[in-house]
């Protein structure tokens, strides 16, 4: 999961679901920078964060994900990688 997270990440983001992922994955900066979910160090930390999260905090994550999702659905990042590689 540390290196091969791109496909599952894209699938959940395209569906409009905020992520909860372990610290140290390859897409951590993308998730943090765009407020697409939570980065946690353990399952216990994930549970604690979720239990203390307010509805407005969750709605903020879903808003950011819904703004980011169209780029994933339309293949923007794949196209950009192919163009940059050419």
N, C-alpha and C positions, 0 to 999 in steps of 0.2 A: 504494500500500500504506500510505502514511502516514496516510490518512484513511479508507479503505474496508476496514479489516481485520476488522470485526465479524463478517461472515458466515464467512470462513475460520476465524477464531478460535473461534467457536461450534462449527463442524463438528469441528475437532480436539479441543476440550475435551469435547464430547459423546461422542466416540469414546474418551476417556481418554488422549489423547496430549499430553504436555507440549510447550509451544511453544518455539521458538527464533526470536526476532523482532529486527528492527533497532531500535536506540534511536530514540526520537522518534515512535513510532507513537501513535495516539490512545488505545489501550488499555494503554499501558505501565504506568501506575499500577496498573490492575487486575491485571495479570500479576505485577508486583512484590509488591504488597500481599498477594496470595493465594498466592504461590509456585507459580505455574502454569507457569513456564518460565524461560528465560534471555533477557536483553536484551543484545544484542551490538552493537558498532559496525562490525564487518566480518566477512566470511566467515572470514578467518584467525583472528580472535578466537573465533568459534564453533567452529572446528576445534580450537583449543587448549583451550578449555573442555571440550569433549566428550572429548577424549583424556585430560584430567587428571581427569575425573569418576569417582568411585568408584561401585560398584554401590549402596551404601547411599544416596549422594546422589541417584542416579537414582530409587531406590525412594521416597525422600522426595517428590520431584516428582510421581511417579505417585500417591502417596497423597493429596497435596493436590488433584490434578486429579480423582481419583475421588470426593473429597468435594464438589467444586465441580460436577461434571458433571450430577448429577440436577437441579439448578436450571436448567441450560441445556436439558436434555432436556424438562423439563416446561414450558418457556416462561415461567419466573418473571420474567425481566428484560423480556421483551416485554409481559407483563401489567402489570408495574409501570410501565413507560413509558406505556402506554395509560391506566392509572388516573390517573397523575400529570398527564397531558395533559388529562384531562376536567375 
